Every structure is written in structure tokens, then in C-alpha cells.
Amino acid sequence: MLEIWTPWIGLIAALLTTSSFIPQALKTIKTRSARDFSWPYLLLFGISVSLWALYGLLRNDGVIIGANLVTLLLILVIGAVKARHI
């Protein structure tokens, strides 16, 4: 019975995790300030989601790949704003 729900649980978790980062990215773009983000945080988080995306590729899991690539894109946007407005 749980086998039916397992992919849906993963999809919902991935959507919620990735979506939770969108408001912060939009605020960063709007205010043009990423001052509250530290470089170590952005670097470590970027590396971790890159590794998750790689894991998804190795497992052939589109949900893991997609969620982490979108999150990586959002991190790159925040990093670009931070670099531009130092």
C-alpha cells in the first residue's frame, strides 16, 4: 500500500523544499541585497544540492534531479546578487 504513495511523498517533499527557497530569492532580487547570506552558506548549500542532483542522475530519479537543479539555480541567483552588490 505504501509503495503507491512513495513517489508522491517524494514529489511533494521536493516541491515544498524547492518552493521554500523561492520567496527568499525573489526578495533578494527585489531588494538587490543578499547581505544576510554568508558565502560559506551559499557555497555549502550549492555543493550539497549539486551532489543531490548528481545522485538523482545516478539513480535516474527525475524528481531529485529537477528539485535540486531548480534550487541550485535559485542559489546562483542569490550568489550573483550578492557578488554584484558587495
Sequence and secondary structure as in RCSB ss.txt:
>XXXX:A:sequence
MLEIWTPWIGLIAALLTTSSFIPQALKTIKTRSARDFSWPYLLLFGISVSLWALYGLLRNDGVIIGANLVTLLLI
LVIGAVKARHI
>XXXX:A:secstr
 HHHHHHHHHHHHHHHHHHTTHHHHHHHHHHT  TTS HHHHHHHHHHHHHHHHHHHHHT HHHHHHHHHHHHHH
HHHHHHHHHT 
